[in-house]
Structure formats: C-alpha cells, structure tokens
C-alpha cells in the first residue's frame, strides 16, 4: 500500500508540472499571437490562438482526469471501473482535439491564411490525437478487463 501512495505522489507531482508547462507554453503562444497581430495586421493568422487555447483546455482536462487516475492508484484501486471510465473520457477528449485539428485548416483556408505548413502541422497533430485516443481507449478496455478478472477471483475465494 505504501508503494502505491509513493507512485501516486510522483504521478501527481508530474501532473502539476505538466499543467504548469501547458499554461506556460500557451501563455507564450498568446504573446506571440499578439506580436503577429501587430506586425501582420493584414493577416488573420494570429487568430490561431483561439484554437490553441481550446487545445490547452483539453490538455488540462485530460490532466485533471489523470489526477483522478492517480488518486485511484494511491487508494490501491488501480484496476477499477472509475479508472476505465477516466481513460475512456480521455480518449473522447482526444477525439475532440482531433476534430479541432481537422477544422483548423478549413478555417485558415476560409480566412485566406492557409499554407502547406498549416496542413502538415494539422495532419501531424491529427495523427498524434488519433494515437492518444487509441492508447487511452485501449487502456480503458484493459483496466476494465483486469477489474472484471479481479472481481471473478474475489468471488471464487
């Protein structure tokens, strides 16, 4: 049990660091967007910041769900329906991010800010989001199966 608490605390510390990094990164990106707005007043490219903060919010929501997973680990309840549900929700947030990266180049094309870099960037992040969603959904299923096996073993004893 003590080992579980130790792992939980390390994972929660990592989660706090990641939230701080997300906030720092997107704050810097916001400052860059304001700079672009001032220097390229004829272009709408600075408006990418709205999409970026949408992604930042999704990242923070994923990290909050991961915090809840860590809490379950600390309670020696790693293989629980709650953790399966948290990973499923993380997968859904990954799909929402994926859809936003599909919409982004369409928006930039309408705004006349589209270029090849925007498309390559979006495709790259679509693939990352797809991989994240698949990984989280697989973990959700594995945790649910482990929970069911644990429940069967508890019932037979």
ChimeraX commands (.cxc) that place a marker at each C-alpha (Angstrom):
marker #1 position 0.00,0.00,0.00 radius 0.5
marker #1 position 2.82,2.40,0.85 radius 0.5
marker #1 position 4.38,1.78,-2.60 radius 0.5
marker #1 position 1.07,2.71,-4.25 radius 0.5
marker #1 position 0.95,6.02,-2.35 radius 0.5
marker #1 position 4.53,6.78,-3.39 radius 0.5
marker #1 position 3.73,6.12,-7.06 radius 0.5
marker #1 position 0.57,8.21,-6.70 radius 0.5
marker #1 position 2.51,11.15,-5.30 radius 0.5
marker #1 position 5.12,11.01,-8.07 radius 0.5
marker #1 position 2.43,10.88,-10.74 radius 0.5
marker #1 position 0.52,13.77,-9.16 radius 0.5
marker #1 position 3.72,15.84,-8.99 radius 0.5
marker #1 position 4.29,15.10,-12.67 radius 0.5
marker #1 position 0.72,16.15,-13.41 radius 0.5
marker #1 position 1.22,19.50,-11.65 radius 0.5
marker #1 position 4.44,20.08,-13.61 radius 0.5
marker #1 position 2.66,19.25,-16.88 radius 0.5
marker #1 position -0.19,21.65,-16.10 radius 0.5
marker #1 position 2.37,24.38,-15.38 radius 0.5
marker #1 position 4.13,23.62,-18.68 radius 0.5
marker #1 position 0.85,23.71,-20.62 radius 0.5
marker #1 position -0.07,27.07,-19.10 radius 0.5
marker #1 position 3.43,28.48,-19.71 radius 0.5
marker #1 position 3.56,27.26,-23.29 radius 0.5
marker #1 position 0.15,28.60,-24.24 radius 0.5
marker #1 position 0.81,31.91,-22.49 radius 0.5
marker #1 position 3.96,32.29,-24.60 radius 0.5
marker #1 position 1.98,31.35,-27.68 radius 0.5
marker #1 position -0.57,34.04,-26.82 radius 0.5
marker #1 position 2.17,36.66,-26.59 radius 0.5
marker #1 position 3.44,35.50,-29.99 radius 0.5
marker #1 position -0.08,35.79,-31.43 radius 0.5
marker #1 position -0.34,39.40,-30.21 radius 0.5
marker #1 position 3.04,40.08,-31.81 radius 0.5
marker #1 position 1.79,38.62,-35.11 radius 0.5
marker #1 position -1.36,40.70,-34.89 radius 0.5
marker #1 position 0.71,43.88,-34.57 radius 0.5
marker #1 position 3.28,43.04,-37.25 radius 0.5
marker #1 position 0.94,41.38,-39.77 radius 0.5
marker #1 position -2.19,43.48,-39.38 radius 0.5
marker #1 position -3.34,42.49,-42.89 radius 0.5
marker #1 position -3.43,38.78,-41.98 radius 0.5
marker #1 position -5.72,36.73,-39.76 radius 0.5
marker #1 position -3.00,34.20,-38.93 radius 0.5
marker #1 position -2.84,35.46,-35.32 radius 0.5
marker #1 position -6.32,34.02,-34.75 radius 0.5
marker #1 position -4.75,30.55,-34.39 radius 0.5
marker #1 position -4.57,31.40,-30.69 radius 0.5
marker #1 position -8.26,30.63,-30.22 radius 0.5
marker #1 position -7.70,27.07,-31.47 radius 0.5
marker #1 position -4.59,26.85,-29.32 radius 0.5
marker #1 position -6.37,27.75,-26.09 radius 0.5
marker #1 position -9.10,25.27,-26.95 radius 0.5
marker #1 position -6.37,22.61,-27.10 radius 0.5
marker #1 position -4.86,23.93,-23.85 radius 0.5
marker #1 position -8.20,23.49,-22.11 radius 0.5
marker #1 position -8.49,19.94,-23.46 radius 0.5
marker #1 position -4.96,19.17,-22.23 radius 0.5
marker #1 position -5.78,20.46,-18.76 radius 0.5
marker #1 position -9.00,18.41,-18.69 radius 0.5
marker #1 position -7.01,15.30,-19.62 radius 0.5
marker #1 position -4.52,16.06,-16.84 radius 0.5
marker #1 position -7.37,16.51,-14.34 radius 0.5
marker #1 position -8.70,13.09,-15.33 radius 0.5
marker #1 position -5.19,11.67,-14.99 radius 0.5
marker #1 position -5.04,13.18,-11.48 radius 0.5
marker #1 position -8.16,11.17,-10.66 radius 0.5
marker #1 position -6.50,8.02,-12.01 radius 0.5
marker #1 position -3.52,8.76,-9.75 radius 0.5
marker #1 position -5.86,9.11,-6.77 radius 0.5
marker #1 position -7.32,5.68,-7.51 radius 0.5
marker #1 position -3.80,4.25,-7.75 radius 0.5
marker #1 position -2.98,5.79,-4.38 radius 0.5
marker #1 position -6.08,4.14,-2.92 radius 0.5
marker #1 position -4.77,0.77,-4.19 radius 0.5
marker #1 position -7.61,0.69,-6.68 radius 0.5
marker #1 position -5.67,0.74,-9.96 radius 0.5
marker #1 position -7.95,-1.70,-11.76 radius 0.5
marker #1 position -11.32,-0.07,-11.20 radius 0.5
marker #1 position -14.31,0.90,-13.26 radius 0.5
marker #1 position -13.55,4.50,-12.32 radius 0.5
marker #1 position -10.11,4.36,-13.96 radius 0.5
marker #1 position -11.58,2.65,-17.02 radius 0.5
marker #1 position -14.11,5.48,-17.23 radius 0.5
marker #1 position -11.42,8.17,-16.80 radius 0.5
marker #1 position -9.33,6.72,-19.63 radius 0.5
marker #1 position -12.42,6.47,-21.83 radius 0.5
marker #1 position -13.14,10.16,-21.17 radius 0.5
marker #1 position -9.52,11.00,-22.02 radius 0.5
marker #1 position -9.96,9.13,-25.32 radius 0.5
marker #1 position -13.07,11.18,-26.08 radius 0.5
marker #1 position -11.18,14.41,-25.35 radius 0.5
marker #1 position -8.51,13.20,-27.78 radius 0.5
marker #1 position -11.18,12.74,-30.45 radius 0.5
marker #1 position -12.46,16.28,-29.80 radius 0.5
marker #1 position -8.90,17.57,-30.26 radius 0.5
marker #1 position -8.58,15.53,-33.46 radius 0.5
marker #1 position -11.76,17.09,-34.85 radius 0.5
marker #1 position -10.48,20.57,-33.98 radius 0.5
marker #1 position -7.31,19.85,-35.97 radius 0.5
marker #1 position -9.47,18.82,-38.93 radius 0.5
marker #1 position -11.42,22.08,-38.67 radius 0.5
marker #1 position -8.34,24.30,-38.26 radius 0.5
marker #1 position -7.04,24.14,-41.89 radius 0.5
marker #1 position -10.60,24.68,-43.17 radius 0.5
marker #1 position -10.85,27.82,-41.04 radius 0.5
marker #1 position -7.47,29.06,-42.27 radius 0.5
marker #1 position -8.47,28.38,-45.88 radius 0.5
marker #1 position -11.63,30.45,-45.41 radius 0.5
marker #1 position -9.56,33.19,-43.70 radius 0.5
marker #1 position -7.05,33.11,-46.58 radius 0.5
marker #1 position -4.23,32.20,-44.18 radius 0.5
marker #1 position -3.79,28.64,-45.40 radius 0.5
marker #1 position -0.41,27.33,-46.47 radius 0.5
marker #1 position 1.36,23.98,-46.68 radius 0.5
marker #1 position 2.83,24.34,-43.17 radius 0.5
marker #1 position -0.66,24.64,-41.71 radius 0.5
marker #1 position -1.73,21.46,-43.46 radius 0.5
marker #1 position 1.36,19.47,-42.45 radius 0.5
marker #1 position 1.06,20.70,-38.85 radius 0.5
marker #1 position -2.62,19.75,-38.72 radius 0.5
marker #1 position -2.07,16.29,-40.21 radius 0.5
marker #1 position 0.78,15.64,-37.76 radius 0.5
marker #1 position -1.39,16.61,-34.79 radius 0.5
marker #1 position -4.38,14.65,-36.13 radius 0.5
marker #1 position -2.15,11.56,-36.08 radius 0.5
marker #1 position -0.95,12.33,-32.54 radius 0.5
marker #1 position -4.53,12.82,-31.35 radius 0.5
marker #1 position -5.60,9.58,-33.02 radius 0.5
marker #1 position -2.74,7.71,-31.36 radius 0.5
marker #1 position -3.56,9.27,-27.97 radius 0.5
marker #1 position -7.24,8.35,-28.30 radius 0.5
marker #1 position -6.48,4.78,-29.33 radius 0.5
marker #1 position -3.99,4.38,-26.48 radius 0.5
marker #1 position -6.43,5.74,-23.88 radius 0.5
marker #1 position -9.29,3.61,-25.16 radius 0.5
marker #1 position -7.07,0.51,-25.13 radius 0.5
marker #1 position -6.02,1.27,-21.54 radius 0.5
marker #1 position -9.68,1.74,-20.64 radius 0.5
marker #1 position -10.55,-1.71,-22.01 radius 0.5
marker #1 position -7.53,-3.35,-20.39 radius 0.5
marker #1 position -8.31,-1.82,-16.99 radius 0.5
marker #1 position -11.95,-2.86,-17.28 radius 0.5
marker #1 position -10.92,-6.43,-18.15 radius 0.5
marker #1 position -8.46,-6.54,-15.25 radius 0.5
marker #1 position -11.20,-5.25,-12.93 radius 0.5
marker #1 position -13.57,-7.99,-14.10 radius 0.5
marker #1 position -10.89,-10.66,-13.64 radius 0.5
marker #1 position -10.13,-9.32,-10.15 radius 0.5
marker #1 position -13.84,-9.40,-9.34 radius 0.5
marker #1 position -14.13,-13.01,-10.54 radius 0.5
marker #1 position -11.15,-14.06,-8.43 radius 0.5
marker #1 position -12.57,-12.31,-5.37 radius 0.5
marker #1 position -15.89,-14.11,-5.85 radius 0.5
marker #1 position -14.28,-17.54,-6.17 radius 0.5
marker #1 position -12.31,-17.16,-2.92 radius 0.5
marker link #1:1,2 radius 0.2
marker link #1:2,3 radius 0.2
marker link #1:3,4 radius 0.2
marker link #1:4,5 radius 0.2
marker link #1:5,6 radius 0.2
marker link #1:6,7 radius 0.2
marker link #1:7,8 radius 0.2
marker link #1:8,9 radius 0.2
marker link #1:9,10 radius 0.2
marker link #1:10,11 radius 0.2
marker link #1:11,12 radius 0.2
marker link #1:12,13 radius 0.2
marker link #1:13,14 radius 0.2
marker link #1:14,15 radius 0.2
marker link #1:15,16 radius 0.2
marker link #1:16,17 radius 0.2
marker link #1:17,18 radius 0.2
marker link #1:18,19 radius 0.2
marker link #1:19,20 radius 0.2
marker link #1:20,21 radius 0.2
marker link #1:21,22 radius 0.2
marker link #1:22,23 radius 0.2
marker link #1:23,24 radius 0.2
marker link #1:24,25 radius 0.2
marker link #1:25,26 radius 0.2
marker link #1:26,27 radius 0.2
marker link #1:27,28 radius 0.2
marker link #1:28,29 radius 0.2
marker link #1:29,30 radius 0.2
marker link #1:30,31 radius 0.2
marker link #1:31,32 radius 0.2
marker link #1:32,33 radius 0.2
marker link #1:33,34 radius 0.2
marker link #1:34,35 radius 0.2
marker link #1:35,36 radius 0.2
marker link #1:36,37 radius 0.2
marker link #1:37,38 radius 0.2
marker link #1:38,39 radius 0.2
marker link #1:39,40 radius 0.2
marker link #1:40,41 radius 0.2
marker link #1:41,42 radius 0.2
marker link #1:42,43 radius 0.2
marker link #1:43,44 radius 0.2
marker link #1:44,45 radius 0.2
marker link #1:45,46 radius 0.2
marker link #1:46,47 radius 0.2
marker link #1:47,48 radius 0.2
marker link #1:48,49 radius 0.2
marker link #1:49,50 radius 0.2
marker link #1:50,51 radius 0.2
marker link #1:51,52 radius 0.2
marker link #1:52,53 radius 0.2
marker link #1:53,54 radius 0.2
marker link #1:54,55 radius 0.2
marker link #1:55,56 radius 0.2
marker link #1:56,57 radius 0.2
marker link #1:57,58 radius 0.2
marker link #1:58,59 radius 0.2
marker link #1:59,60 radius 0.2
marker link #1:60,61 radius 0.2
marker link #1:61,62 radius 0.2
marker link #1:62,63 radius 0.2
marker link #1:63,64 radius 0.2
marker link #1:64,65 radius 0.2
marker link #1:65,66 radius 0.2
marker link #1:66,67 radius 0.2
marker link #1:67,68 radius 0.2
marker link #1:68,69 radius 0.2
marker link #1:69,70 radius 0.2
marker link #1:70,71 radius 0.2
marker link #1:71,72 radius 0.2
marker link #1:72,73 radius 0.2
marker link #1:73,74 radius 0.2
marker link #1:74,75 radius 0.2
marker link #1:75,76 radius 0.2
marker link #1:76,77 radius 0.2
marker link #1:77,78 radius 0.2
marker link #1:78,79 radius 0.2
marker link #1:79,80 radius 0.2
marker link #1:80,81 radius 0.2
marker link #1:81,82 radius 0.2
marker link #1:82,83 radius 0.2
marker link #1:83,84 radius 0.2
marker link #1:84,85 radius 0.2
marker link #1:85,86 radius 0.2
marker link #1:86,87 radius 0.2
marker link #1:87,88 radius 0.2
marker link #1:88,89 radius 0.2
marker link #1:89,90 radius 0.2
marker link #1:90,91 radius 0.2
marker link #1:91,92 radius 0.2
marker link #1:92,93 radius 0.2
marker link #1:93,94 radius 0.2
marker link #1:94,95 radius 0.2
marker link #1:95,96 radius 0.2
marker link #1:96,97 radius 0.2
marker link #1:97,98 radius 0.2
marker link #1:98,99 radius 0.2
marker link #1:99,100 radius 0.2
marker link #1:100,101 radius 0.2
marker link #1:101,102 radius 0.2
marker link #1:102,103 radius 0.2
marker link #1:103,104 radius 0.2
marker link #1:104,105 radius 0.2
marker link #1:105,106 radius 0.2
marker link #1:106,107 radius 0.2
marker link #1:107,108 radius 0.2
marker link #1:108,109 radius 0.2
marker link #1:109,110 radius 0.2
marker link #1:110,111 radius 0.2
marker link #1:111,112 radius 0.2
marker link #1:112,113 radius 0.2
marker link #1:113,114 radius 0.2
marker link #1:114,115 radius 0.2
marker link #1:115,116 radius 0.2
marker link #1:116,117 radius 0.2
marker link #1:117,118 radius 0.2
marker link #1:118,119 radius 0.2
marker link #1:119,120 radius 0.2
marker link #1:120,121 radius 0.2
marker link #1:121,122 radius 0.2
marker link #1:122,123 radius 0.2
marker link #1:123,124 radius 0.2
marker link #1:124,125 radius 0.2
marker link #1:125,126 radius 0.2
marker link #1:126,127 radius 0.2
marker link #1:127,128 radius 0.2
marker link #1:128,129 radius 0.2
marker link #1:129,130 radius 0.2
marker link #1:130,131 radius 0.2
marker link #1:131,132 radius 0.2
marker link #1:132,133 radius 0.2
marker link #1:133,134 radius 0.2
marker link #1:134,135 radius 0.2
marker link #1:135,136 radius 0.2
marker link #1:136,137 radius 0.2
marker link #1:137,138 radius 0.2
marker link #1:138,139 radius 0.2
marker link #1:139,140 radius 0.2
marker link #1:140,141 radius 0.2
marker link #1:141,142 radius 0.2
marker link #1:142,143 radius 0.2
marker link #1:143,144 radius 0.2
marker link #1:144,145 radius 0.2
marker link #1:145,146 radius 0.2
marker link #1:146,147 radius 0.2
marker link #1:147,148 radius 0.2
marker link #1:148,149 radius 0.2
marker link #1:149,150 radius 0.2
marker link #1:150,151 radius 0.2
marker link #1:151,152 radius 0.2
marker link #1:152,153 radius 0.2
marker link #1:153,154 radius 0.2
marker link #1:154,155 radius 0.2
marker link #1:155,156 radius 0.2
marker link #1:156,157 radius 0.2
view
